[in-house]
Every structure is written in C-alpha cells, then in structure tokens.
Amino acid sequence: MAKSYLNNANLPRGIRNNNPGNLVMTTIAWQGKVSRANNRDGHFEQFIELRYGIRAMMRDIISDINGGQNNIVDLISTYAPSFENNTTAYINSVAQAVGLSPTAAIDLSQSTLIALCKIIIRVENGSTAAAYVLDQDYQDAINILGITLKKKAQ
C-alpha cells in the first residue's frame, strides 16, 4: 500500500517531504516528484509517496557510484557537502553503519544500497526516522527502481 507523509508538519522535514534523503530541488524529472509549482518546501524535492523519494535517493546514489564516487568518502562528500553538513562525521557514521572502511570500494548490491539509504536517512532525519521508513518501504522503492542489482554484496 502506498505511503505518504506529505506536508505533515509534525514530522522531520525529509519525512514530511516524502524525500528522506533530502534531495535538493533540481530539474530532474524524478518519478513521483511534486511539481515545482506545487512544492511547499521550496528547497528540497517533494514526492507524492515515500517510495518515490527513496527511489530517487537510490537512483542518485547509484549514479554517483557508477560515476566514480565509489567509496564512502567520495560519495558522502558529494551527497552531503561540507557547506551544509559535518561531512567528516557523516562519512564516519555511514562507514560504521555499512561496515566498510571510508575509502573501500562500494560493491553496489541491493543489500548495500539499502544499508546506505538507511544510514543516510537516519543522519538526515534523526533516529526517529526508522519509525516512519520501514524495510517494506525500501523494498517498495527497489520494486520501482528500474535497475537490476545483485541481491547481496560479494
């Protein structure tokens, strides 16, 4: 069943935007994206359902990794630049949660992608985000991803 928290003012910004990865507004025509004219946030993308926001985050991560940002230092330095974040702490949190050295190559698999998304969502929205974004939500995003990934890292 589709899940949406759109514009629920009581929730963390990323959750209420159905954009738990806090993707900044762009001209990318993401599936399920709320149009710029109807976006009530003004800085971050909004999505009609949570699965579309997670899907966009997954596609962004995959694109970055395939584009050469294939370790946690490079990935997070781009995803969460230092002018907006404590990037060093962010990198350390992601590396610890995923169980990789910050400079180790990321083996892009479904399980690794979900693990990356889970920790990014926690860093972006706080520890309460896990109450709103469940394992099924990640699977719902994988189901509409449009990219086939191996199930587990090798």
N, C-alpha and C positions, 0 to 999 in steps of 0.2 A: 504494500500500500504506500502511495506517495506521501512523503512527509514534508511539511513546510513550517518554518518558524518566521516567515517573512514579516518584518516590521513589528515583532513582539518586543516592545521596549524594555521588558524585564530581563532580557537575555543579553549575553555578551554580543558585541557588535557583529562579529563574524557569524555567529549562530543566527542572529535575527536577520542577517542578510542572506541566509542560506549559502553563505560563502565562508565556510570555516577556515579556509586557508588565507583569508583576507587578500584576495587578488585585487589589485588596484584597477580602477576602470580603464579600459582600453577600447580600441576599435575592433578587437577580435569578436567575431560573431559566434560566441560560445553557445552551445545548445542550452536552451532553457534560460537564457540570460534575460533579465528585465531590461527593457529598452532604456536608453539614456534619459528620455523624456519622462519615464515613469519611475526612475531610480530615485528613491527618497534619501539615500545616503549621500550621494554627491562625490564621494572619493573612492569607495570600494564598490566592486561589482555586486549586484544583487541577482539572485536566481529564483525562479518560480518554485523550485523544490530543492531540498537539501542534496539529493543525489546529483543534480546538475552542477552544484557548486563543488562537490567532491570530485566529480568527473573533470571539471575544468582544472582543478588543482592537480589531479593526476596527469592530465594531458600536458600541463605546464612543466611538471617535474620530469616527465618522460622526454619532452622536447629539450629541456636543459641538459639532461644526462646524455641524450643522443647528440647534443650539440657540443659535447666536450667537457661539460661541468659534471664529470662522472666520479667525483668524490665529495664528501660532505662539506669540506672547506669551500670548494668552488661552488657547489650547489647552493648552500645557505648564504654565502657571501653575495650571490646574485638574488636569491629569493628574499632575503631579509637584509638589505644593505645597512651599513653602519650609521648612515644619517637618520635612520628610523629605528634602529634596534641595537641592542648589545649583541652584536654578531658573534663575538667570541663565546659568550655564554650560550647563545643559541646553538652554535656548532657543537659545543661540548654536550649539551642536552640531547641533541639529535644523535651524536655518535654513541653516547652511552645507551640511549634507548634502543638503538638499532643494533648495537653490539659490534660496531666497526670502528677501526681507527679513523680519525678525521680525514686522513689522506689516502685511505684504502679505496680501491676502485669499487664502485657500487655495481653489484650484479643485479641488473634490473629484472626482477621477477615479480609476480603478483604479491607474494608474501612480503618482499622487501618494500614494494611500493606502498602497500597498506601500512606497514610499520612506519615508513617515513611520514605518511599522511597523519597517522595517529599522533606522533610526537609533534609534528608541525601544528596540528590543530590544538594540542594541549598548550604549546608555547604561545600560540596566537590568541587563545581564548581563555586560558586558565584551566586549572584542574577540573573544574565543574563541567567542562565541555564533554567529557566522556559520558555524562548523564544524558546528553542530547544527541550525540553521534554514536550510534551503536554499530556492532560488527555487521549487521544486516545492511546498514547504510553504505558501508564500504563495498559490500558485495553488490548492492543495487547500482553503485557507480561503475564497478567493474563490468557489470552486465550491459551497460550502455557506453562503455569506453570506446569501442570501435577499434581496439588494438588487442591482439592476442599476445599474452605474456605467458611465459612458463610459470607453473604454479609455485615452485619453491626455488630459492637461490641454491646454486651448486657449490 
